[in-house]
Amino acid sequence: MTQTPTAAATDRYVDQFNALREEREKEPLWLRDLRREAFDYFQRMGWPIDEKRDEAWKYTDVKPIARASFRLPDAPGAALTDEDIVRLLPFDEGMSRVVFIDGHYAPEVSRIRQPDHASVRRLKEAIQQDESFVHGHLARYSAPHHDASVALNTTFFRDGVFIYTDRPLSAPVHVVYVTSEHADPVVTYPRTLVVAGTNAEVTLIESYVSLGTRNHFTDPVTEIALGEGSHVTHYRLLLENTDSYSIGHVRPCLGPDSTYKSVVYEAGSGLMRLDLEVLIEGPGAFADLRGLYLTRGKQHLDNLVSIDHAKPHGKSRLYYKGILDDESRAVFGGTVYVQPGADKTDAYQEDKNLLLSDRAEADSKPSLEIYADDVKCGHGATAGAVADEAIFYLRSRGIDEQTASRLLIKGFASEILDEVGIEALRVFLEERTTQSLPRFQAGLAA
């Protein structure tokens, strides 16, 4: 019998699942059951291809991922030094730095600052040492039956980062997930769990980096629980190579009067999907979501962002911007849900795209679903080339057309990058933006 494409895309993971049986025997029973539940879901539902492709995947075809064979690396494929890490990403001495190479913890380049009132450690250790606490949070905010990639992450993640504090953390935690060069395609499943207790403050930086140019697949899940009055600032940097694939999920759950601030920066990956789903579970919570994505060549980047206002007096702001060049494509889907009883909700979302090539394409679909009274909600989306009026204005002051275009592009990006509160990180992202648009490099660096 000939297999259907969907069956073939799921069955190749069975051997990987069975090969990890001995490793799973060392885990708590609840985690083994969770993995079994996740894998059963994946086998039953499969990837969103063919007849399973729904509206949420209308503009993004994941068949290149579904039909490829990826290997779980048995060990890190590269050894890095402190100097290597510093060349890749910005750090300062006060930060905690937690590095994983090909899914494996790299203690030689990690620097964990462990204050008395907080826990910053490997997720694998936290499961062993604080089993009941982790059990109460892991996979609560990103359930394995959400979709295929969440199910795969839940099935196969080996390690990740766990952060817990009930007070302000004095310094950021920078988590770095590195994929090194391999002869054959590999896959990693990063998992990050952050629990911010009452009135806690956490700054988290997540960076995804490729060392080589070969194809690989990254399937990360990040869960963030915010207690009453807590404040989490989250920077997410996608800097992988343009032959890689990435499907990421971020799930913040906001308690009463908490604040979640996110800045997403995407300049890598050939095929990328970010599924960011914010749940405002407590009254008076605030979600501030910013994003900048840069595409060139034949890159395809897809941001699916939803904000679920489940309680009254919540506030959300979503502001994403894209700069598209060559034959690249960017997709944005933003949905604000206002549930029954979530009165006095104040929500606004906007997506703007700057097209530097007439072959680039931007698809933007913001939407509102409102089931409560006395709310203030709005949305907007635009896509266009560099404005002729602005070019004319700058040229009238003696600036040539090429330089004027460069200045306008830099100004367009700075509206997002100026929100980065860590100076070294902001400077790094400004430089990375320059590198991502090579034909504008000289002007943007000025």
C-alpha positions in Angstrom: 0.0 0.0 0.0 1.3 3.4 -0.9 1.4 5.9 2.1 -0.3 9.2 1.9 2.1 12.2 2.1 0.7 13.0 5.6 1.3 9.5 6.9 4.8 9.4 5.4 5.6 12.8 7.1 4.6 11.5 10.5 5.8 7.9 10.4 9.5 8.8 10.0 9.4 10.1 13.6 8.4 6.7 15.1 12.0 5.4 15.1 13.2 8.5 16.8 10.5 8.2 19.5 11.3 4.5 20.1 15.1 5.2 20.2 14.6 7.5 23.2 12.7 4.9 25.3 15.7 4.1 27.6 16.4 7.8 28.1 12.7 8.5 29.0 12.7 5.7 31.6 14.7 8.0 33.9 12.0 10.7 33.8 9.0 11.1 36.1 5.9 9.2 35.0 3.9 12.4 34.4 6.5 13.6 31.9 6.6 10.2 30.1 2.8 10.4 29.9 2.9 13.9 28.5 5.4 12.9 25.8 3.2 9.9 24.9 0.1 12.1 24.7 2.0 14.6 22.5 3.3 12.0 20.1 -0.1 10.4 19.8 -1.5 13.7 18.8 1.2 14.3 16.3 0.7 10.9 14.7 -3.1 11.4 14.6 -3.1 15.0 13.2 0.2 15.4 11.4 1.6 18.4 9.7 -0.8 21.0 8.2 -0.3 19.9 4.6 -2.6 18.7 1.9 -6.2 18.4 3.3 -5.1 19.3 6.8 -3.9 22.8 5.8 -6.3 25.3 7.3 -6.8 29.1 7.2 -4.0 29.7 9.8 -1.5 28.1 7.3 -3.0 29.6 4.2 0.1 31.6 3.2 2.8 29.3 4.5 3.5 25.8 3.1 5.4 23.6 5.5 5.8 20.6 3.1 9.6 21.3 2.9 9.7 20.6 6.7 7.2 17.8 6.8 8.8 15.8 4.0 12.4 16.2 5.1 14.2 13.8 7.4 15.9 15.5 10.3 18.3 13.8 12.8 18.5 14.5 16.6 22.2 15.3 17.3 23.7 12.8 19.8 26.3 15.4 20.9 27.3 19.0 20.1 28.8 19.3 16.7 31.1 22.1 17.7 33.0 23.4 20.7 32.8 27.2 21.3 34.9 29.5 23.4 33.9 32.6 25.3 35.4 34.6 22.5 33.3 32.8 19.9 30.1 33.5 21.8 30.9 37.2 22.3 31.6 37.5 18.5 28.1 36.0 17.9 26.0 38.0 20.3 26.3 40.9 22.8 27.0 40.2 26.5 28.1 42.0 29.5 29.5 40.7 32.8 26.3 41.2 34.7 24.2 38.9 32.5 23.4 35.3 33.1 24.3 33.4 29.9 22.9 29.9 29.2 24.2 28.3 26.0 23.0 25.1 24.2 24.7 23.7 21.2 22.6 21.3 19.1 20.2 20.9 22.0 23.0 20.0 24.5 24.0 22.3 27.4 27.4 23.9 27.0 28.7 24.6 30.5 32.1 25.8 29.3 30.5 28.9 27.8 27.6 29.4 30.1 27.7 31.8 33.0 24.8 31.5 35.4 24.3 34.2 38.0 22.3 32.6 40.8 20.7 35.1 43.2 19.3 33.8 46.5 15.7 34.6 45.6 15.8 33.1 42.1 16.4 30.0 40.1 18.2 30.1 36.8 19.1 26.6 35.6 18.7 23.9 33.1 15.2 22.6 32.7 16.4 19.1 33.0 17.8 19.9 36.4 14.6 21.7 37.5 12.5 18.6 36.6 14.7 16.5 38.8 15.0 18.9 41.7 11.7 20.7 41.7 9.5 18.2 40.1 6.1 19.2 41.5 6.6 22.9 40.8 7.7 22.3 37.2 4.9 19.8 36.7 2.4 22.5 37.6 3.7 24.8 34.8 5.3 22.8 32.0 2.9 22.4 29.0 0.1 24.3 30.9 0.4 27.3 28.7 1.4 25.6 25.4 -0.5 22.4 25.4 0.8 19.5 23.2 -2.4 19.3 21.2 -2.0 22.9 19.9 -0.4 21.8 16.7 2.1 19.5 15.2 5.3 21.5 16.0 4.3 21.9 19.7 3.5 18.2 19.9 7.0 17.4 18.4 8.7 19.7 20.8 6.9 18.2 23.8 7.8 14.8 22.6 11.4 15.3 21.9 12.8 18.2 23.9 15.8 17.1 26.0 16.7 20.2 27.9 16.2 23.9 28.0 16.1 26.8 30.5 14.0 27.2 33.7 13.7 30.6 35.4 11.8 31.3 38.6 11.8 34.3 40.8 9.5 36.1 43.2 11.5 39.4 43.2 13.2 41.6 40.6 16.1 39.9 38.8 18.9 42.4 38.8 20.4 41.4 35.4 19.0 39.9 32.2 19.2 36.2 31.4 20.5 35.5 27.9 19.6 32.1 26.5 21.5 31.1 23.4 20.4 28.1 21.2 23.1 27.3 18.7 22.9 24.9 15.7 26.3 24.0 14.4 27.3 22.7 11.0 26.4 19.1 10.2 26.8 16.9 7.1 23.1 15.9 7.3 20.0 17.9 8.4 19.5 18.0 12.1 16.6 19.2 14.3 16.6 20.7 17.8 13.7 21.3 20.2 14.6 24.1 22.6 12.3 24.5 25.6 12.1 27.6 27.9 10.0 28.0 31.0 9.8 31.2 32.9 7.7 31.7 36.1 7.6 35.2 37.5 6.0 35.3 40.9 4.1 38.2 42.5 5.8 41.5 41.8 8.7 39.8 40.1 10.7 41.3 37.3 12.5 39.3 34.6 14.4 40.3 31.4 14.8 37.4 29.1 16.8 37.4 25.8 16.4 34.3 23.6 18.7 34.0 20.6 18.7 31.4 17.9 21.9 31.2 15.9 23.4 29.0 13.1 27.1 28.4 12.9 27.1 27.1 9.3 25.1 27.4 6.1 23.5 24.0 5.9 19.9 23.2 6.3 18.5 22.5 9.8 15.2 22.7 11.6 14.6 24.5 15.0 11.3 23.8 16.8 11.3 25.9 20.0 8.6 26.4 22.7 8.7 29.2 25.3 6.2 29.4 28.1 6.0 32.4 30.4 3.8 32.7 33.5 3.3 36.2 35.0 2.1 36.5 38.6 0.2 39.4 40.0 2.0 42.7 39.4 5.0 41.0 37.7 6.9 42.5 34.8 8.6 40.4 32.1 10.6 41.9 29.2 11.3 39.4 26.4 13.6 39.9 23.5 13.5 37.1 20.9 16.2 37.1 18.2 16.0 34.8 15.2 19.4 34.9 13.5 19.7 31.5 11.8 21.0 30.9 8.3 18.7 31.4 5.3 18.6 27.7 4.4 17.2 26.8 7.8 13.6 26.2 9.0 12.1 27.5 12.2 8.6 27.0 13.7 8.5 28.7 17.1 5.8 29.1 19.8 5.7 31.7 22.6 3.0 31.5 25.2 2.8 34.3 27.9 0.0 34.0 30.4 -0.6 37.3 32.2 -1.9 37.5 35.8 -3.6 40.5 37.4 -1.9 43.9 36.8 1.1 42.2 35.2 3.0 43.5 32.2 4.6 41.6 29.3 6.8 43.5 26.9 8.1 41.7 23.9 10.5 42.8 21.1 10.9 40.2 18.3 13.7 40.6 15.8 13.8 38.3 12.8 16.6 38.4 10.2 17.3 34.8 9.6 15.8 31.5 8.5 14.6 30.7 5.0 11.2 29.4 6.2 10.0 30.8 9.5 6.8 30.7 11.5 6.3 32.4 14.9 3.1 31.6 16.7 2.9 34.1 19.6 -0.3 33.7 21.6 -0.8 36.0 24.6 -3.5 35.2 27.3 -4.6 38.1 29.5 -5.9 35.9 32.3 -5.9 38.6 35.0 -7.7 42.0 35.1 -5.6 45.1 34.5 -2.8 43.2 32.6 -0.9 44.9 29.8 0.8 43.3 26.7 3.1 45.4 24.6 4.3 43.5 21.5 6.8 44.9 19.1 8.5 43.2 16.1 10.9 43.9 13.3 11.4 41.4 10.5 13.8 41.7 7.6 13.6 39.5 4.5 15.7 39.2 1.4 16.4 36.6 -1.3 13.6 34.0 -1.2 13.0 34.1 2.5 9.5 33.4 3.8 8.7 34.7 7.3 5.3 34.3 8.9 4.2 35.9 12.2 0.9 34.7 13.7 0.1 36.8 16.8 -3.0 36.6 18.9 -4.0 38.3 22.1 -6.8 36.8 24.1 -8.4 39.3 26.5 -10.2 37.0 29.0 -10.5 39.5 31.8 -11.7 43.1 32.1 -9.6 46.3 32.1 -6.8 44.6 30.0 -4.7 46.6 27.6 -2.7 45.5 24.6 -0.6 47.1 21.9 0.8 45.3 18.9 3.2 47.0 16.5 5.1 45.0 13.9 7.2 46.3 11.0 8.8 44.5 8.0 11.5 45.5 5.5 11.3 43.2 2.4 13.8 43.0 -0.4 14.3 40.8 -3.5 11.8 38.0 -4.0 11.1 37.5 -0.3 7.7 37.2 1.4 6.4 38.2 4.8 3.1 37.1 6.3 1.4 38.7 9.3 -1.7 37.5 11.0 -2.9 39.3 14.1 -6.0 38.6 16.0 -7.4 40.2 19.1 -10.1 38.3 21.0 -12.2 40.0 23.6 -14.0 37.4 25.6 -17.5 37.9 27.2 -17.0 39.8 30.4 -13.7 41.4 29.4 -15.2 44.9 29.6 -13.1 48.0 29.4 -10.5 46.3 27.1 -8.2 48.6 25.3 -6.5 47.0 22.3 -4.8 48.2 19.1 -2.7 46.4 16.5 -0.8 47.5 13.5 1.5 45.9 10.9 3.5 48.1 8.5 5.7 46.8 5.6 8.3 48.6 3.5 8.9 46.9 0.1 12.3 47.6 -1.3 11.6 45.5 -4.4 8.6 45.2 -6.7 9.1 41.4 -6.5 8.7 41.3 -2.7 5.3 40.4 -1.2 3.6 41.2 2.1 0.4 39.6 3.2 -1.2 41.2 6.3 -4.4 40.2 8.0 -5.2 41.9 11.3 -8.6 41.1 12.8 -10.8 41.7 15.9 -13.3 39.4 17.5 -15.2 41.2 20.2 -17.8 39.6 22.5 -17.9 42.2 25.3 -19.3 45.7 25.8 -17.6 49.0 26.5 -14.3 48.3 24.7 -11.9 50.3 22.7 -10.3 48.3 19.9 -8.7 49.0 16.5 -6.3 47.7 13.9 -4.4 48.7 10.7 -2.0 47.4 8.1 0.0 49.1 5.3 2.5 48.0 2.7 4.3 50.3 0.3 7.6 51.5 -1.1 9.7 54.3 0.2 7.5 57.4 0.0 8.2 59.7 -2.9 7.2 62.7 -0.9 9.7 61.9 1.8 12.4 61.4 -0.8 11.6 64.7 -2.5 11.7 66.4 0.9 15.2 65.1 1.6 16.5 65.8 -1.9 15.3 69.4 -1.7 17.8 69.7 1.2 20.7 68.5 -0.9 20.6 64.8 -0.1 21.0 62.5 -3.1 18.2 59.9 -3.7 20.2 56.8 -2.7 21.3 58.4 0.6 17.7 59.6 1.2 16.3 56.1 0.8 18.9 54.7 3.2 18.0 57.3 5.9 14.3 56.5 5.5 14.9 52.8 5.9 17.0 53.3 9.0 14.2 55.6 10.4 11.6 52.9 9.7 13.5 50.3 11.6 14.5 52.6 14.5 10.8 52.9 15.6 11.1 49.3 16.8 14.8 49.1 17.7 14.5 52.2 19.9 12.3 50.1 22.2 15.2 47.8 23.1 16.2 48.9 26.6 19.6 47.2 26.7 22.1 49.5 24.9 24.6 46.8 23.8 21.7 44.7 22.4 20.2 47.7 20.6 23.5 48.6 18.9 24.0 44.9 17.9 20.6 44.8 16.3 21.2 48.1 14.5 24.4 46.6 13.0 22.6 43.3 12.2 19.9 45.3 10.3 22.7 46.9 8.3 24.2 43.5 7.4 20.7 42.1 6.5 20.3 44.7 3.7 23.6 44.6 1.9 22.8 47.0 -0.9 21.9 49.6 1.7 24.8 48.8 4.0 26.9 51.9 3.6 24.1 54.3 4.2 22.6 52.5 7.1 25.9 52.3 8.9 26.4 56.0 8.7 
